[in-house]
Amino acid sequence: MSEHTCHTAAECHEHHGLVRDFGGGRPRIVCLCGSTRFYDEFRAANLRLTLAGEIVLSVGCDTKSDADLEAAGEIADLGAVKAALDALHKRKIDLCDYVLVLNVGGYIGESTRSEIEYAEARGRSVRFLEPVLPVTGRST
């Protein structure tokens, strides 16, 4: 298999140097996905899963308010930055064992839906914080 071929996290060591042997079993790696409007839930889930012994990959900033991005300095093209952050988050999905969708109140937006599809296409299991509501034709 070439270095760029998709594979599971458990097979990573066979393909590149991202995984090291630390002398024991590797904790599960979870990638949190969901709308950053629920930033407090991201922090709570990160803490809960970290205390449970999992490696947590999460969002790096709150892109809904743009305050985090603005605080980072001058950004010429906010749309391009957000697109780059979306792509970076998909690389986190590449590294994880499973995805936990923080679908607070059942909400799953377009970006999160894209991440779910991406994760499933790469064989990652997808779990949800709350039960998934049936699609009713409403815009989410």
N, C-alpha and C positions, 0 to 999 in steps of 0.2 A: 504494500500500500504506500502511496506517496505521502509526504508530510502534510499535504493539503486535503487529503481524503477525510471525510467525516468518520468519526469513531466515537465510542463511548469513553467517558472519563476513566473507566477502569482499564481501558486499553491505551491510554495516553502514553504511558511509559514506553510502549512499543514504537511510538511514532515520533516523539520529540522530547526535549528535555524539560518540559513543564512540570513533570511529576518527579519528585525525589523520594527515596526510601528514608523515612524518618524512624525506622526501627519499630514499626508496629502498624496496626491497621489504620487506614486513612479515614478520618471522619467523613460523613456524607457532606456533600456540597449542595446547598440550595441557592437558587436564584429567585429573589423576590420580584414579582412583576405586578403592576397595577398603576392606577392613576396617582400621580404625585399630589393630587388634591387630598389624598389620604396619607400625607407625609408622617403624621403621628403614628399611624398604624404600621408604617414601614419601620419606624424606630422601635415600636413595641414588639413586632415580629422578630426583628433583628436581635433584640435582647433575649427574647424567649427562646429562640432557636440556638443562639450562641451559648446560653446557659445549659441547653440540652446537649451541647457538645458538637454542634454542626458548624461548618464553615459557611458563612452567610455572604452572598454577593447581592448587592442592593443598588439602588439608584444613588448617584453621587450628589445630586442636588434636586431642589424643588423647581421643576421647569414650569409649573403652572403659574407661579407668581412672578417669575423672572427676576426676583430679588437676589437669589443666589448668583445667577448669571451676571447681573449688573454689578454685584459686589466684587466679582472676580476681575473686573476691569472693563475697558472699552471693548465692545464687541460690535464689529461692523455689520455682520449679517446674522441676526438672531435666529432666523430660520435655518441657516446652514449649520449653526452650532447645535440646534435641537436635533437636526437630522444626524449629525455626527454622534451625538449622545445616544440616539436610538440605535445606531449601528454598533456603538460600543457596548450597549446593553445586550445586544444579540451575541456578542463575543462572550459575555458572561454566561449566557445560556449555553454556549458551546462548552464551557468549562464545568457546568454543574451536572449533578446526578439527577436532580428533579427541580421543577419550578413550583413555587407556591404563589398563586394569584391572590392578591389582596383585593378581592371583589366586595368591598364594603357596601352594604345595602344592595348587593347583587350587581353593582355597576361594573361593566367591562367596556371600556372605550375602544376606539379604533386602533390606537397604538398598542394597547394591551392585547387585543384580539390578534393583531399581527404577531406579537411575541408568542402567544399561545400556538398559533399555526407554525411558527418557526420552530418552537420547541418540539412539537409533535412530529414535524417533518424530520427532525434529527433524533427521534427515538427517546426523547426525554419524557418522563412521566410528568403529568400536570395535575396538581392538587389545587383546591380552592379553599379559601378561608371560610366562605359561606356557601350554602347550597346554591347551585347554578339554577337560575330561573329560566323557564322556557321562553324562547323567543316569541314575542307577541306582535311583531311588526312595528313596535315603538322604536323610536330613535334613542340610542343610548350614548 
